[in-house]
């Protein structure tokens, strides 16, 4: 997979950019956030402003975007994050970005490996050492993780924070669990469904679980207050930036929007949220560390990938805990022919990117470079349906597992 990305996908993109005059700078998703943090904290400039956005483009693309050039990207790379992301990046604003970029890339690799181990512990699954090594290698060699590392995408940081919160909840350390989840709201679209469930779960037994509420709520309050201090009126600026982002960015549709048209996609997303809300309410009293609790958490994460208005593969790093859970409880899916068929099809979809990348790697030794690069999209063909397949399997688990049926009764 690493060979495919570096020598097939990126090579194709580079050739395409040269042929079409498309700009290519550092292409780091961290850069807009880092430059916005530096300008706000060191120079007291509004990171949402048009002027800062143009400076971001100069580094990200190598030059300012020109609306008169049809091949220029549509994504303006504005600072479309909550202001409090600058507090996480504050230690780096005095460093050269090249050093920050390298360090953050290795941090994401470490967080991904740590997240796998944390989820295995949170799910109380203890494979053999060889099994853990295989899982870790496959996680690091998956396209979503690899794309996230290459782009220095904050989705991988959010995934690490969510994994940390999950293990703390499993060990009944609820205050720090809430704190970590509040920090993960730097990408609120990935965290709000899970946070809503955990707040509901905490309120259902407030006396025992109130520490999560205090950790989550107090951390968010501090982040919001500090953001208002460094940039008064930031919430309105953030709202405007998100609206603008939805208008100009490429791929600002959910997976359901793409697969079922925007109208039906939004209808299906609403039904998905409604079904999750009903399930969350019925399971609100299950204890942390129980199998139904784990199943609901990973189902919410996989469903979030399906309904979030962004089809970028790097968000699919949130599917890792669901895939681990499904492997752990794989015996549930062999009870009927239908479940076996769905499981086999889903497994083939998940495995296809590795098979295709391996095939392209072999082909590169025998075929001309141009021929191999023309097949650059081959490993990405099932990328839109993989989250849907994983979510469907989780739904089948809830239908077929006696333990989950008992918990929801």
C-alpha positions in Angstrom: 0.0 0.0 0.0 2.8 2.4 0.8 4.5 1.6 -2.5 1.2 2.1 -4.3 0.6 5.5 -2.8 4.1 6.8 -3.3 4.9 5.4 -6.7 1.5 5.0 -8.4 -1.1 7.4 -6.8 1.2 10.4 -6.0 3.2 9.8 -9.2 -0.1 10.0 -11.2 -1.2 13.1 -9.4 2.2 14.8 -10.0 2.0 14.1 -13.7 -1.6 15.3 -13.9 -0.7 18.5 -12.1 2.1 19.2 -14.5 0.0 18.6 -17.5 -2.9 20.7 -16.3 -1.1 23.5 -14.4 -2.6 22.4 -11.1 -0.6 23.9 -8.1 1.1 21.6 -5.6 2.7 23.0 -2.5 3.2 21.2 0.8 -0.3 19.7 0.5 -0.4 19.3 4.3 -3.8 19.4 5.9 -2.0 20.5 9.1 -0.6 23.6 7.4 -3.8 25.7 7.4 -4.4 25.0 11.0 -0.8 25.6 12.0 -0.5 28.9 10.1 -3.9 30.0 11.5 -2.7 29.2 15.0 0.6 31.1 14.4 -1.0 34.2 13.0 -3.6 34.3 15.8 -1.3 33.6 18.8 1.7 35.5 17.6 0.3 38.3 15.5 -3.4 38.5 16.8 -4.8 38.1 13.3 -8.1 36.5 12.5 -7.4 33.0 11.1 -10.7 33.0 9.3 -9.9 36.2 7.3 -9.5 36.3 3.6 -5.9 37.6 4.0 -4.8 34.6 6.1 -6.6 32.2 3.8 -4.6 33.6 0.9 -1.4 33.1 2.9 -2.4 29.6 3.6 -2.9 28.9 -0.1 0.6 30.1 -0.7 2.0 27.4 1.4 -0.5 24.6 0.8 -0.7 25.0 -3.0 2.5 26.8 -3.6 0.7 29.9 -4.8 -2.6 31.8 -4.3 -5.5 30.2 -6.2 -6.7 32.0 -9.3 -10.4 31.8 -10.1 -9.6 32.4 -13.7 -7.7 29.2 -14.0 -10.2 26.3 -14.6 -7.8 23.6 -13.3 -7.1 25.3 -10.0 -8.6 23.4 -7.0 -11.9 24.6 -5.6 -11.0 24.0 -2.0 -9.8 27.4 -0.6 -8.1 25.7 2.4 -9.6 28.2 4.8 -9.3 27.8 8.6 -12.6 25.9 9.0 -11.9 24.5 12.5 -13.0 25.7 15.9 -10.6 28.3 17.2 -9.5 26.1 20.1 -7.6 23.9 17.8 -4.9 26.6 18.1 -4.3 25.6 21.8 -3.3 22.1 20.7 -0.9 23.6 18.1 0.4 26.4 20.4 3.7 24.6 21.3 4.6 24.4 17.5 3.9 27.9 16.3 7.5 29.1 16.8 9.0 26.2 14.9 9.6 25.9 11.2 6.8 24.1 9.5 9.1 21.5 7.9 10.0 20.3 11.4 6.4 20.5 12.6 5.3 18.5 9.6 7.8 15.7 10.2 7.1 15.5 13.9 3.3 15.5 13.4 3.6 12.7 10.8 5.5 10.5 13.2 3.0 11.4 16.0 0.1 10.2 13.8 1.9 6.9 13.2 2.4 6.4 16.9 -1.2 7.4 17.7 -2.5 4.9 15.1 -0.5 2.1 16.6 -1.4 3.1 20.1 -5.1 3.4 19.1 -5.2 -0.2 17.9 -3.7 -1.4 21.3 -6.1 0.8 23.2 -9.2 -0.5 21.4 -8.1 -4.1 21.8 -7.9 -3.4 25.6 -11.1 -1.5 25.7 -12.9 -4.3 23.9 -11.2 -6.9 26.2 -9.9 -8.8 23.3 -6.5 -10.4 23.7 -5.2 -12.0 20.5 -1.8 -13.6 20.3 1.2 -11.5 19.9 1.3 -12.5 16.2 -2.3 -11.6 15.9 -1.7 -8.1 17.4 1.3 -7.6 15.1 -0.8 -8.5 12.0 -3.6 -6.2 13.1 -1.1 -3.3 13.7 0.6 -3.8 10.3 -2.8 -4.0 8.5 -4.0 -0.8 10.3 -0.8 1.1 9.4 -1.0 -0.3 5.9 -4.6 0.7 5.3 -5.3 3.4 2.8 -7.3 5.7 5.2 -4.4 5.7 7.7 -1.8 6.1 5.1 -3.6 9.0 3.4 -4.1 10.6 6.8 -0.4 10.3 7.6 0.7 11.6 4.2 -1.7 14.6 4.5 -1.0 15.1 8.3 -4.8 14.9 8.7 -6.2 15.8 12.1 -8.8 13.0 11.8 -6.1 10.6 12.9 -5.4 12.8 16.0 -9.2 12.8 16.7 -9.3 9.0 16.4 -6.4 8.7 18.9 -8.3 11.0 21.4 -11.4 8.9 20.9 -9.5 5.7 21.6 -8.0 7.2 24.7 -11.5 8.3 25.9 -12.8 4.8 25.2 -10.2 3.0 27.3 -10.6 5.5 30.2 -14.4 4.8 30.2 -13.8 1.1 30.2 -11.6 1.5 33.2 -14.1 3.9 35.0 -11.8 7.0 34.7 -14.7 9.1 33.6 -13.4 12.6 34.2 -10.3 12.3 32.0 -12.4 10.4 29.4 -14.7 13.4 29.1 -11.7 15.7 28.9 -10.2 13.7 26.0 -13.5 13.6 24.1 -13.9 17.3 24.5 -10.5 17.8 22.9 -11.6 15.6 20.1 -14.3 18.1 19.2 -11.7 20.0 17.1 -13.5 18.0 14.4 -17.0 18.2 15.8 -18.6 16.4 12.9 -16.7 13.2 13.8 -17.5 13.4 17.5 -20.9 14.9 18.1 -22.9 11.6 17.6 -20.6 9.7 20.1 -20.6 12.6 22.5 -24.4 12.8 22.4 -24.7 9.1 23.3 -22.1 9.3 26.1 -23.8 12.3 27.6 -27.2 10.5 27.5 -25.5 7.4 29.0 -24.0 9.5 31.8 -27.3 11.3 32.6 -29.1 8.0 32.9 -27.1 7.2 36.0 -25.9 10.6 37.0 -24.7 9.7 40.5 -22.3 7.1 39.2 -21.4 8.6 35.8 -21.5 12.4 36.5 -17.7 12.6 36.3 -17.8 12.2 32.5 -20.3 15.1 32.3 -18.0 17.3 34.5 -14.9 16.3 32.5 -16.5 16.9 29.1 -18.5 20.0 30.0 -15.8 21.8 32.0 -13.2 21.2 29.3 -15.5 22.4 26.6 -16.4 25.5 28.7 -12.7 26.3 29.2 -12.0 25.8 25.5 -14.9 28.1 24.5 -14.0 30.8 27.0 -10.3 30.8 26.0 -11.3 30.9 22.3 -13.6 33.9 23.0 -10.7 35.6 24.8 -8.2 35.2 22.0 -10.7 35.9 19.2 -13.9 37.6 20.4 -17.0 36.5 18.3 -15.1 33.4 17.0 -18.2 31.2 17.0 -19.9 33.3 14.3 -16.7 33.4 12.3 -16.4 29.6 12.6 -20.0 29.1 11.5 -19.4 31.3 8.4 -16.2 29.4 7.6 -18.0 26.1 7.8 -20.8 27.4 5.4 -18.2 28.6 3.0 -16.3 25.3 3.2 -19.4 23.4 2.3 -19.9 25.6 -0.7 -16.5 25.5 -2.2 -14.9 22.2 -1.1 -14.9 19.1 -3.3 -16.6 16.0 -1.8 -18.7 17.9 0.8 -21.3 15.2 0.5 -21.8 12.2 2.6 -21.3 8.7 1.4 -25.1 8.3 1.4 -25.5 11.4 -0.7 -23.1 10.0 -3.3 -24.6 6.5 -3.3 -28.3 7.5 -3.1 -28.5 11.1 -4.4 -28.4 14.1 -2.1 -32.1 14.0 -1.3 -32.3 10.3 -0.5 -28.9 10.4 1.2 -30.2 13.1 3.6 -33.3 11.1 4.2 -31.3 7.9 4.9 -29.0 9.9 7.2 -31.9 11.2 9.2 -33.4 7.7 9.5 -29.9 6.4 10.6 -29.7 9.1 13.3 -33.3 8.3 14.4 -32.5 4.6 14.7 -29.3 5.3 16.6 -31.2 7.6 18.9 -33.8 4.8 19.7 -31.0 2.3 20.2 -29.1 4.6 22.5 -32.1 5.3 24.6 -32.8 1.6 25.0 -29.2 0.9 26.0 -28.7 4.0 28.2 -28.4 1.9 31.3 -25.9 -0.7 30.2 -22.6 -0.6 32.1 -19.4 0.6 30.5 -17.2 -2.4 29.6 -20.2 -4.6 28.7 -20.4 -6.0 25.2 -23.6 -4.1 24.2 -21.9 -0.9 25.3 -18.9 -1.6 23.2 -21.0 -2.6 20.2 -23.0 0.6 20.4 -19.9 2.8 20.6 -18.3 1.2 17.5 -21.6 1.3 15.7 -21.9 5.0 16.3 -18.4 5.6 15.0 -19.0 3.5 11.8 -22.4 5.2 11.2 -20.7 8.6 11.7 -18.4 7.8 8.8 -21.4 7.0 6.6 -23.4 10.2 7.4 -20.7 12.8 7.9 -20.7 15.3 4.9 -17.2 14.3 3.7 -16.2 11.2 1.7 -12.5 11.5 2.2 -11.0 8.0 3.0 -9.0 9.3 5.9 -12.1 9.6 8.1 -12.5 5.8 7.7 -9.9 5.4 10.4 -12.9 5.5 12.7 -13.9 2.1 11.3 -11.0 0.4 12.9 -12.7 -0.2 16.3 -15.8 -1.6 14.5 -13.7 -4.0 12.4 -11.8 -5.1 15.5 -15.2 -5.8 17.2 -16.5 -7.7 14.2 -13.4 -9.9 14.2 -13.7 -10.5 17.9 -17.4 -11.6 17.6 -17.1 -13.2 14.1 -18.9 -16.4 15.3 -22.2 -14.4 15.4 -22.1 -14.0 11.6 -22.0 -17.6 10.6 -25.4 -18.6 12.0 -27.4 -18.1 8.8 -26.6 -18.1 5.1 -27.6 -14.5 4.7 -25.2 -13.4 7.5 -22.4 -15.5 6.0 -22.9 -14.0 2.5 -22.9 -10.4 3.9 -19.8 -11.1 5.9 -17.9 -12.6 3.0 -18.8 -9.8 0.7 -17.9 -7.2 3.3 -14.6 -8.9 4.0 -13.8 -8.9 0.3 -14.6 -5.2 0.1 -12.4 -4.4 3.1 -9.5 -6.5 1.7 -9.8 -5.3 -1.9 -7.5 -2.2 -1.5 -4.6 -4.4 -0.3 -5.1 -6.9 -3.0 -5.3 -4.2 -5.7 -2.2 -2.4 -4.3 -0.3 -5.6 -4.2 -1.3 -6.3 -7.8 -0.1 -2.8 -8.9 3.1 -3.3 -7.1 3.8 -6.5 -8.9 2.7 -5.0 -12.2 5.2 -2.2 -11.8 8.1 -4.7 -12.2 6.8 -5.9 -15.6 4.7 -3.1 -17.2 5.5 0.4 -18.3 5.1 3.1 -15.7 2.3 4.8 -17.7 0.3 1.7 -17.8 0.5 1.1 -14.1 -0.3 4.7 -13.3 -3.4 4.6 -15.5 -4.8 2.0 -13.0 -4.2 4.4 -10.0 -7.9 4.3 -8.9 -8.1 0.4 -8.7 -7.5 0.1 -4.9 -10.0 2.9 -4.3 -13.0 1.5 -6.1 -14.8 0.2 -2.9 -13.9 3.1 -0.7 -17.5 4.5 -0.6 -19.1 1.2 0.2 -16.7 -0.1 2.9 -18.1 2.1 5.7 -21.6 1.1 4.6 -20.7 -2.6 4.7 -19.1 -2.3 8.1 -22.1 -0.5 9.5 -24.5 -3.1 8.1 -22.5 -5.8 9.7 -22.8 -4.0 13.1 -26.5 -3.8 12.6 -26.6 -7.5 11.9 -24.7 -8.1 15.1 -27.4 -6.3 17.1 -30.0 -8.3 15.4 -28.3 -11.7 15.8 -26.5 -11.4 19.2 -28.5 -12.8 22.1 -26.6 -10.5 24.5 -27.6 -7.4 22.6 -31.2 -8.5 22.2 -31.4 -9.0 25.9 -29.9 -5.6 26.6 -32.4 -3.8 24.3 -35.4 -5.8 25.5 
